Amino acid sequence: MLTPFRDYPVRPARISGESLAGYVHRFYWANGHEPPQALRATLRRLYLGDGHRDAFVLLQSTIGTLNAADHEWWVTTRIDAEHGFGSHTKWRSPHYSPVRHCPICIGEKTYHAELWTLPLVRACPFHHCALVSHCATCGQSLAWSSLRTGWNCSCGAPLANAGTTPAASWMVRLASIVASSTHLDGPHNEAAPRVALTLNDQRGPLHDLYDFVGWAQRLRNQLSRRLPYQSRPRWPVFRKPSSSATPTHWAQNFVVADASTRKRALHRLLKWDFRHHTGVLVFPETARPFALAMRALSDLPRNPHTERLHREADSLLGALHAGIETLPDVYFHPRSLNFDRERQLVLLAHWWKAVARRISVLEPDAALSCVRWSPLFAPNARLAVQVLNTLFDAASFNDDIERYSALTKRWHVPERLRQAFRPDHVLNELAAYLNSLRQSELAFVLDLLAESGRKAACR
């Protein structure tokens, strides 16, 4: 049976922002004792989420000052609890051992901050240095059992005397966002570092932040997997679950990146995904990186941490969207950001006007009766995009109309497609008709276009 804190002669109060483990040790040191091993084991279970409910009840009966806010933090809404993105993950648990600290902070404040126990925090947002977890004198790992009164190592060296190493800027930014989180308000709140106020105003619950980091890591894992269309041998790879779940530097850095950096990353992903695609229009494949990224983004809830990414993705997709009503998932190739898209549409409108005048008119009773598909799941949408890309290529090279005699003599279109279209309407008009055709007729049109292309190549 542990002696309750109220029975000790010296009862220091817990400081705002102080870690629970640090407070327990500081309390016992003030009374000339070391914390009992049973109490240290209870603290470890609470931090790591191993029987944390029973551990909290034991600590509450011992400390006596744990309130409803503490219960919510440690039991009800733990940052590693199950929620929308999956079950308990090891990396989301608060860090217990080895003891991490900022030598400058612990020398100035003489207490251990809860901020240093939070996942992904590896830098001090106040002094921009990396957190230390080893004794600078003896080199041993700083377990709680190796600490002594006054924040000294068991070898006698003060933790405050450890040297500091500058941390990477993205680590400092991430620690600043965590420190300014609304989830730390109340008994765990530490004054928000000044640098956090100058970032992206990403103040929100820690759950949202860690969800965002976990999403970025899952996306990273998806994009790095060998895709099914690759021809290389696929050997089974056995990994520990924690190895693929723990966020990489890329995932963490992506979370704290500014708007322009994230937009460039999305644009690079697009260009890499369609690097072998030569058409003006692209139709995302469901198993390719771009589609994976967009599908993952659609599953990401909007909150202060993700809102900017949603806006950046919406802006990029809006700039690339082809604007075809019957083919809403068709985009201009990412390289189109670097050339005059309006000029391409003008060339297509003029070339199609010249070709359409030679194509015979489709008789009303000769129209094919076809199944109308939803644009999102239309099996002929990809063929329609291929036809449009072929027409774009012919228009951009100003191909001679005479080469397309097989097309003009054997393809029949409605009267309305023979009129001159404005450049901003030509895509919608052509796509609306092509998307209404059967796959067999679209394949027939592609064959006619290919035959004309072969004639041009022979000449």
DAFEN-V503509 format. One line per field, one symbol per residue. phi: phi as a letter, one per 40 degrees, with the letter a starting at -180 (. if undefined). psi: psi as a letter, one per 20 degrees, with the letter a starting at -180 (. if undefined). Layout:
phi=???
psi=???
This chain:
phi=.ccccccccbbccccdgccccccdcccccccgbcdcdcccccccccccgcgccccccccccccgbcbcccccccbcbdcbccadbhcdbccccdcbacccacdccccccfacccdcccdgcbacccbfbccbbbccccgccccccccbdgfbcccgcccccccbbdcccccccccccccccccccgcbcbdccdcccbcbfccaccdccccccccccccdcccccccccccccbccbbbcdcccccccdccccccccccccccccccccccccbcccbccbbbdccbcdcccccccccccccadcbdcccccccccccccccgcccbccbbcddcccbbcccccccccccccdccccccccccdcccccbccbcdcbccccccccccccccccccccfdccccbcccccbbbbcdcccccbcdcbcccccccccccccccccccccccccccccccccc
psi=pqpqhiiqhpmqqpqpiqqgghggghghhhjkrqpqhhhghggghggiknkhghhggghhhggijpahhhggghgglqijrpbhjaapqhiiqqpgqroqrohgghhgikrpqhhiiqqiojqoihjkqqqpjqpigijqpnqhijqrpjlqriiipphiiqqqppqqhhhggghggghjqiijqbijpqppqhhhijcjkmorqhggghggghghghgghghiqpqhiqiqqoqpppqqhhhihpprhggghhhiqrghgghhghghgghghkhjpirhqqopqhjrgghgghghhhioqprhhigggghgghgghhhipikohimijpqqqhiiijrohhhghgggggghghghhipqppqhijpporppqphhjphjhhhhhggghghgghghjlqphhikhhghhippqrhhiirpqqhiihgggghgghiirqhhhghgghgghhghhhghhh.
